[in-house]
Structure formats: C-alpha cells, structure tokens
Amino acid sequence: MIIGLLIVLLQLYSYVLLARVLVSWIPNLDPYHPAVQALYRLTEPVLDPIRKLVPPLGGVIDISSIIAFFAIMVLTQLLGSLA
C-alpha cells in the first residue's frame, strides 16, 4: 500500500517536471506568474543538486531534468519490484 502510494507520487512528480520543462520552452512567459513560480518551487529542490553534480552540456544545455526523469523511472521500477 505505501509502496503503491510512493509510485503514484513519483509518477505525479514526473508530470510536474514535464510541465516545468515545457514551460521553460515558452518564450516571453512571465517567470513571476504564480503557476510558473509554483513549478519552480516544486522542482528546484530536485533539479538544483543535480545541476551541481552535472554542469550544463556545452555550457548551455541543462540535462538535469533528463537525469531526474531517469532517476524517477529507476526508483519507480525498484519500488515496483518490491511490491
């Protein structure tokens, strides 16, 4: 039961990460909009430590979201194997 809840929460968080990625691609979007700020507040605690470990590729391309998605996928699989 708890493992199932954790899996659902991880899947929901992956959707939040996806929203963050999509928002980052929209030019002229107000970064101070409450929805954008909420996405940043929810995702920065995960993405910032990843950025500190893995710098942007070529100094421009941030792959922290990709690494976070991969980590969520691995955690979900591990938790699924425990259930």
PyMOL commands that set and color helices and strands:
alter all, ss='L'
color gray80, all
select helices_A, chain A and resi 2-24+34-53+64-82
alter helices_A, ss='H'
color red, helices_A
deselect
rebuild
show_as cartoon
